[in-house]
Amino acid sequence: MQVSYTIEPDLTAEAFLDVLRRSTLAERRPIEDVDKIAGMVAGADVIVTARDETGTLLGVARSITDFHFALYCSELCVDEAAQGHGIGKELLAQTVKAAPNCKNYLLLSTPKAVSFYEAAGYTRHDDCFLFA
């Protein structure tokens, strides 16, 4: 499978919703609220997409960053049918390339994805807190 990775700031909410539904992340996102999804897409600083040779959206990494110190990847989703081909790992690598001056690259894993991040060699951090 040939996959192309692109910074895609104009990704539509509909395209994002479609790939969320084809991934395992839909169960943890407000997919019934199209306006909220549209706001999430519009408010992102970096959106990296993965598309196959026909242009089908296979995955998205959506991040918020100041481009100088921290980047938070709030969504990393890959179509379940395309998982296991390194797409998620490459989406994160392309995200780092889009904001190379950051010192900290962070994400929160869903319980189902912990094994992916561990197998990919990412560092697990215990000092993370949710507030509000």
Backbone bond lengths (Angstrom), bond angles and torsions (degrees), N, CA, C in turn:
res aa  C-N    CA-C-N  psi(-1)  N-CA   C-N-CA  omega(-1)  CA-C   N-CA-C  phi
1 M - - - 1.451 - - 1.526 108.70 -
2 Q 1.316 115.77 128.06 1.457 121.30 177.28 1.523 108.73 -94.59
3 V 1.343 116.19 125.65 1.460 121.74 -176.66 1.517 109.06 -123.76
4 S 1.326 116.25 134.65 1.466 120.43 175.14 1.527 108.54 -112.13
5 Y 1.325 114.93 141.75 1.463 122.82 -177.71 1.521 108.36 -114.43
6 T 1.332 115.37 132.27 1.454 120.61 -174.26 1.522 110.16 -142.39
7 I 1.324 115.93 144.89 1.464 120.42 166.53 1.521 105.01 -76.75
8 E 1.313 116.79 122.08 1.465 120.60 -172.84 1.539 110.48 -129.92
9 P 1.347 117.44 76.41 1.469 120.17 -177.02 1.524 113.73 -64.99
10 D 1.315 118.01 -19.46 1.463 121.15 -178.09 1.530 112.90 -99.38
11 L 1.334 116.67 20.35 1.465 119.52 176.65 1.524 108.79 -55.70
12 T 1.309 117.18 135.43 1.460 120.36 -179.23 1.522 110.65 -82.59
13 A 1.311 114.44 154.26 1.467 119.85 176.02 1.523 110.27 -60.47
14 E 1.324 116.78 -36.39 1.466 120.72 -179.48 1.527 111.41 -64.39
15 A 1.328 116.81 -41.94 1.470 120.15 178.42 1.520 110.52 -66.69
16 F 1.327 116.83 -40.78 1.459 121.09 178.32 1.532 110.29 -63.26
17 L 1.327 116.31 -45.63 1.466 120.68 177.40 1.524 111.42 -58.39
18 D 1.318 116.17 -41.67 1.464 120.37 -178.93 1.527 111.16 -60.62
19 V 1.320 117.71 -47.18 1.466 119.24 -178.81 1.530 110.78 -72.62
20 L 1.326 118.24 -32.29 1.467 119.68 173.92 1.525 110.23 -58.23
21 R 1.309 115.83 -44.89 1.475 120.65 -179.46 1.522 112.03 -65.40
22 R 1.325 117.30 -31.43 1.470 120.37 -179.70 1.530 111.98 -85.93
23 S 1.329 116.15 -4.16 1.464 120.91 176.82 1.528 108.20 -105.69
24 T 1.308 116.12 -176.51 1.466 119.75 175.85 1.520 112.25 -89.63
25 L 1.317 117.86 0.54 1.460 121.33 -174.99 1.529 113.80 -83.17
26 A 1.314 117.88 -17.12 1.465 121.14 -176.75 1.526 112.42 -57.00
27 E 1.313 116.83 -34.21 1.464 119.53 -177.83 1.527 112.61 -67.03
28 R 1.341 117.02 -13.99 1.461 121.10 -178.19 1.531 112.36 -114.56
29 R 1.295 117.92 13.01 1.456 121.32 -179.67 1.525 109.70 -128.61
30 P 1.344 117.46 156.19 1.472 121.39 -176.12 1.535 111.87 -79.58
31 I 1.323 116.83 61.76 1.472 120.79 -173.36 1.525 113.64 -65.84
32 E 1.331 117.63 -16.60 1.461 120.34 178.32 1.530 111.96 -81.68
33 D 1.330 117.01 -11.63 1.467 122.57 -177.65 1.539 109.39 -109.56
34 V 1.313 115.61 89.33 1.465 121.22 -175.56 1.534 111.53 -62.00
35 D 1.329 117.44 -36.54 1.465 119.79 178.76 1.528 111.23 -63.90
36 K 1.321 117.24 -39.89 1.458 120.61 179.05 1.531 109.99 -66.33
37 I 1.328 117.21 -42.80 1.467 120.95 177.50 1.528 109.93 -61.67
38 A 1.326 116.86 -42.69 1.470 120.38 178.24 1.525 110.70 -61.25
39 G 1.322 117.40 -39.97 1.459 120.85 177.11 1.520 112.12 -66.17
40 M 1.325 116.69 -36.64 1.465 120.80 177.56 1.528 110.44 -63.16
41 V 1.315 115.92 -43.67 1.463 120.13 -179.89 1.525 110.46 -67.97
42 A 1.324 116.21 -45.03 1.470 120.02 -178.64 1.529 111.86 -65.15
43 G 1.320 117.77 -30.88 1.451 121.31 -177.32 1.519 115.02 -86.11
44 A 1.302 117.31 -2.20 1.463 120.41 -179.49 1.524 110.77 -75.41
45 D 1.323 115.56 147.39 1.460 121.14 176.28 1.525 111.69 -93.32
46 V 1.324 116.84 -32.26 1.463 121.79 179.68 1.521 108.36 -137.17
47 I 1.319 116.04 123.49 1.458 121.79 173.11 1.520 107.12 -123.79
48 V 1.320 115.57 115.96 1.461 121.65 177.40 1.519 106.81 -108.39
49 T 1.326 115.34 132.11 1.462 119.52 -179.99 1.524 110.94 -118.34
50 A 1.313 114.17 156.42 1.459 122.45 173.22 1.522 106.99 -121.99
51 R 1.326 116.53 126.64 1.473 121.63 179.77 1.518 109.24 -130.49
52 D 1.321 114.45 146.13 1.462 118.58 176.35 1.520 110.30 -82.07
53 E 1.328 116.62 -178.33 1.471 121.28 -175.19 1.526 113.46 -63.47
54 T 1.349 118.00 -18.19 1.465 120.62 177.67 1.527 111.99 -92.90
55 G 1.338 116.86 -3.93 1.453 121.02 -179.08 1.519 114.05 94.14
56 T 1.326 116.63 0.28 1.463 119.94 178.90 1.525 109.96 -66.07
57 L 1.313 115.79 130.95 1.459 121.60 178.94 1.523 109.32 -72.72
58 L 1.330 115.96 119.33 1.464 121.60 -178.75 1.514 112.42 -101.53
59 G 1.335 117.02 -27.20 1.451 119.47 -177.24 1.505 112.51 -166.30
60 V 1.346 114.45 161.82 1.461 121.84 -179.42 1.523 108.91 -143.88
61 A 1.318 116.06 138.08 1.461 122.92 165.60 1.522 106.01 -116.58
62 R 1.331 116.43 116.49 1.468 122.15 -178.22 1.513 108.07 -112.24
63 S 1.340 116.23 124.17 1.459 120.48 -173.42 1.518 113.42 -133.35
64 I 1.327 113.57 156.65 1.456 123.47 174.00 1.519 106.65 -118.75
65 T 1.344 116.93 133.58 1.466 120.05 -176.33 1.513 111.76 -154.43
66 D 1.337 114.84 159.31 1.459 121.07 170.42 1.535 109.99 -98.96
67 F 1.320 117.89 -2.80 1.468 126.70 179.08 1.528 113.62 66.89
68 H 1.334 118.00 6.92 1.461 120.36 -178.49 1.519 113.92 -127.03
69 F 1.329 117.11 -31.52 1.456 118.93 -176.26 1.524 112.90 -131.50
70 A 1.326 116.99 -48.38 1.466 119.52 -173.41 1.519 112.41 -133.03
71 L 1.318 114.01 145.68 1.458 122.16 173.47 1.522 106.70 -133.99
72 Y 1.319 115.35 129.83 1.463 121.60 177.12 1.521 108.18 -114.61
73 C 1.309 116.56 117.03 1.463 121.88 175.76 1.520 107.40 -87.33
74 S 1.313 115.99 105.64 1.459 120.54 -175.57 1.527 113.08 -84.60
75 E 1.303 117.80 -23.87 1.462 121.39 174.31 1.519 110.24 -140.04
76 L 1.307 114.81 130.86 1.456 122.42 166.26 1.513 104.45 -129.93
77 C 1.315 115.87 107.73 1.464 118.99 -178.33 1.517 109.55 -131.01
78 V 1.326 114.21 139.98 1.456 121.79 178.44 1.525 107.52 -133.81
79 D 1.298 115.70 133.34 1.460 122.34 175.67 1.530 108.65 -46.88
80 E 1.326 117.40 128.98 1.469 120.74 -178.29 1.525 112.34 -54.11
81 A 1.326 117.08 -35.46 1.465 120.62 -179.41 1.526 112.49 -68.86
82 A 1.327 117.88 -17.79 1.463 121.50 -178.06 1.528 112.57 -107.72
83 Q 1.315 117.26 2.03 1.456 120.21 -179.47 1.524 110.68 -70.07
84 G 1.327 115.33 152.81 1.463 120.67 179.20 1.513 114.14 91.92
85 H 1.333 117.22 7.89 1.465 121.86 -179.46 1.532 112.48 -114.94
86 G 1.329 117.54 12.53 1.460 121.05 178.19 1.515 114.75 82.47
87 I 1.322 117.65 9.76 1.466 120.56 -177.25 1.523 111.56 -65.82
88 G 1.311 117.88 -45.33 1.459 120.65 179.67 1.517 112.09 -61.40
89 K 1.316 116.13 -43.51 1.465 120.89 179.42 1.533 110.67 -62.86
90 E 1.328 116.97 -41.58 1.468 120.02 179.20 1.528 111.79 -71.13
91 L 1.332 118.00 -34.51 1.466 119.69 175.18 1.524 110.24 -59.67
92 L 1.331 117.31 -40.94 1.461 120.03 177.98 1.528 111.33 -69.28
93 A 1.319 117.99 -38.79 1.475 120.77 177.50 1.527 110.24 -62.43
94 Q 1.310 117.34 -40.87 1.466 121.01 178.54 1.528 111.21 -69.23
95 T 1.322 116.95 -31.39 1.460 121.06 175.64 1.525 110.17 -64.08
96 V 1.318 116.94 -43.89 1.466 121.04 177.52 1.526 110.10 -61.46
97 K 1.322 117.46 -41.51 1.470 120.84 178.16 1.529 111.59 -62.53
98 A 1.326 117.55 -30.70 1.467 121.47 -179.02 1.529 112.04 -74.81
99 A 1.326 116.95 -20.70 1.465 121.35 179.97 1.529 108.54 -138.93
100 P 1.341 117.00 66.82 1.464 120.70 -170.49 1.530 115.22 -71.24
101 N 1.319 118.45 -15.92 1.462 120.48 -177.08 1.520 113.96 -88.14
102 C 1.321 116.94 -2.31 1.461 119.20 179.98 1.524 110.50 -71.94
103 K 1.305 115.19 149.29 1.465 121.96 176.87 1.528 110.58 -95.43
104 N 1.315 116.53 -32.62 1.459 122.01 -176.01 1.524 110.85 -122.31
105 Y 1.310 115.92 126.94 1.464 123.43 175.25 1.523 105.90 -118.86
106 L 1.320 116.33 116.65 1.453 121.45 -171.16 1.513 112.06 -124.28
107 L 1.323 115.67 152.29 1.455 121.76 168.76 1.510 108.39 -156.16
108 L 1.310 116.09 158.51 1.456 122.60 172.90 1.518 107.18 -107.10
109 S 1.301 115.92 132.06 1.457 119.96 -178.37 1.524 111.34 -91.12
110 T 1.313 115.78 144.16 1.456 119.19 166.95 1.529 106.68 -74.21
111 P 1.313 117.82 155.04 1.469 118.87 179.34 1.527 113.29 -54.48
112 K 1.325 117.62 -37.56 1.469 121.10 -178.82 1.521 112.99 -67.79
113 A 1.336 117.28 -23.56 1.467 120.46 -173.91 1.524 114.18 -97.83
114 V 1.314 118.58 -4.02 1.460 120.80 -177.85 1.528 111.13 -54.43
115 S 1.307 117.39 -44.40 1.474 120.27 -178.40 1.527 111.66 -63.89
116 F 1.333 118.33 -32.80 1.471 121.22 176.07 1.520 109.96 -61.54
117 Y 1.332 117.14 -49.70 1.463 120.79 -177.67 1.526 111.56 -66.08
118 E 1.322 116.87 -38.00 1.464 119.88 177.25 1.523 110.61 -65.38
119 A 1.322 117.80 -45.43 1.469 121.65 179.45 1.525 111.70 -65.04
120 A 1.326 116.93 -30.76 1.463 121.02 179.81 1.528 111.82 -76.95
121 G 1.336 116.88 -9.27 1.454 120.44 177.04 1.520 115.14 88.49
122 Y 1.325 117.62 14.56 1.453 120.29 179.07 1.526 110.14 -75.89
123 T 1.310 116.53 150.60 1.458 122.42 -177.86 1.521 110.68 -82.03
124 R 1.317 115.31 125.54 1.461 120.77 176.24 1.523 108.38 -84.68
125 H 1.316 116.38 138.30 1.459 120.83 -176.64 1.524 109.15 -123.71
126 D 1.306 116.14 128.14 1.461 120.30 -178.14 1.523 113.84 -87.04
127 D 1.309 118.06 -15.09 1.459 121.33 -174.93 1.519 112.53 -94.03
128 C 1.303 115.15 54.07 1.455 120.65 178.19 1.526 107.75 -113.80
129 F 1.315 116.35 138.42 1.453 120.63 -178.53 1.517 110.60 -131.46
130 L 1.309 115.90 142.65 1.459 122.71 171.81 1.510 106.82 -101.04
131 F 1.305 117.57 137.85 1.451 120.57 178.63 1.502 110.41 -134.74
132 A 1.328 116.11 158.24 1.455 127.04 -179.30 1.508 113.20 80.52
